[in-house]
């Protein structure tokens, strides 16, 4: 019967897909060394899995880095808005500059204290209404 076990082990070893642990288990099932060999192989498998995860993480990071410049390129669009009425023309920059002047000279505030500006242009009244820092409201003629 031992010859049959050895023949089966040799036959299994002849197959390229046979594992070393299976051959050792077939030849000497009572030996304790076979589980040690199997235990030694498992950390190597974990290392391979960890290496695959690291490679996948690196690829994901690289993909994110490549996607980020594309998003930045799209954000580089410049827009100029012109308000034209009754023979007058104002850009948003012009209206913000006037609002800053109102803040500094008319209201006597420090330019550094100006945080947010909301403008509402009413051409039929020739006025621009403003809300500064969400609290201070007013208007100026345009």
C-alpha positions in Angstrom: 0.0 0.0 0.0 3.0 2.3 0.6 4.0 1.8 -3.0 0.6 3.0 -4.2 0.9 6.2 -2.1 4.4 6.9 -3.5 3.3 6.2 -7.0 0.4 8.6 -6.5 2.8 11.2 -5.2 5.2 10.8 -8.1 2.3 11.0 -10.5 1.1 14.2 -8.8 4.6 15.6 -8.9 4.7 15.0 -12.6 1.8 17.4 -13.1 3.1 21.0 -13.4 0.1 22.4 -11.4 0.7 20.1 -8.4 1.6 21.8 -5.2 4.6 20.9 -3.0 2.4 20.6 0.0 0.2 18.0 -1.6 3.2 15.8 -2.6 4.6 16.0 0.9 1.2 15.2 2.5 0.8 12.2 0.2 4.3 10.8 1.0 4.4 11.4 4.7 1.1 12.4 6.1 2.2 11.8 9.7 5.1 14.3 9.6 4.7 17.7 11.2 7.0 19.4 8.6 4.3 19.6 6.0 2.1 22.1 7.9 5.2 24.2 8.6 5.9 24.4 4.9 2.4 25.3 4.2 2.5 28.0 7.0 5.7 29.4 5.4 4.0 29.7 2.1 1.0 31.6 3.4 2.9 34.8 4.4 4.4 34.9 0.9 0.9 34.8 -0.5 0.0 37.7 1.8 3.0 39.6 0.7 1.9 39.1 -2.9 -1.6 40.3 -2.1 -0.2 43.3 -0.2 2.0 44.1 -3.2 -1.0 43.9 -5.5 -2.9 46.2 -3.2 0.0 48.7 -3.1 0.3 48.6 -6.9 -3.5 49.2 -7.2 -3.3 52.0 -4.7 -0.4 53.6 -6.6 -2.3 53.4 -9.9 -5.4 55.0 -8.3 -3.3 57.8 -6.9 -1.7 58.3 -10.3 -5.1 58.4 -11.9 -6.3 61.0 -9.4 -3.2 63.1 -10.0 -3.7 62.9 -13.8 -7.4 63.9 -13.4 -6.6 66.9 -11.2 -4.6 68.9 -13.8 -7.5 68.3 -16.3 -9.9 69.9 -13.7 -7.5 72.8 -13.2 -7.3 73.4 -17.0 -11.1 73.6 -17.1 -11.2 76.2 -14.3 -8.9 78.5 -16.1 -11.8 80.0 -18.1 -12.0 83.8 -17.9 -15.4 85.4 -18.2 -16.2 89.1 -18.7 -19.7 90.3 -18.1 -20.7 93.6 -19.6 -23.9 95.6 -18.6 -24.9 97.9 -21.4 -27.9 100.2 -21.2 -28.8 103.8 -22.1 -25.4 104.3 -23.8 -23.5 103.2 -20.7 -21.3 100.1 -20.3 -20.0 98.5 -17.0 -18.1 95.3 -16.3 -18.4 93.3 -13.1 -14.9 94.6 -12.2 -16.1 98.2 -12.6 -19.1 97.6 -10.3 -17.0 95.8 -7.6 -14.4 98.7 -7.7 -17.2 101.2 -7.2 -18.5 99.1 -4.3 -15.0 99.0 -2.7 -14.8 102.8 -3.0 -18.2 103.2 -1.4 -17.0 100.9 1.4 -13.8 102.8 1.9 -14.7 106.4 1.4 -18.5 106.7 1.9 -18.8 104.2 4.8 -15.3 104.9 6.2 -14.4 101.2 6.6 -11.1 99.4 6.2 -10.6 97.7 2.8 -9.4 94.5 4.7 -12.8 94.3 6.4 -14.6 93.8 3.1 -15.2 90.0 2.7 -18.2 89.5 0.5 -20.1 91.6 -2.0 -23.4 90.9 -3.7 -24.5 93.2 -6.4 -28.0 93.7 -8.0 -28.0 95.9 -11.1 -31.3 97.7 -11.9 -30.7 99.5 -15.3 -34.2 100.9 -15.4 -33.5 102.8 -12.2 -29.8 103.4 -13.1 -28.9 101.9 -9.7 -26.8 99.1 -8.4 -27.9 97.7 -5.0 -25.2 96.0 -2.8 -25.0 93.7 0.2 -21.6 93.8 1.9 -20.5 91.0 4.2 -24.1 89.8 4.3 -25.2 92.7 6.6 -24.6 96.2 5.1 -27.0 97.2 2.3 -27.2 100.2 0.1 -27.1 101.5 -3.5 -25.1 103.7 -5.8 -25.9 105.4 -9.1 -24.5 104.1 -12.3 
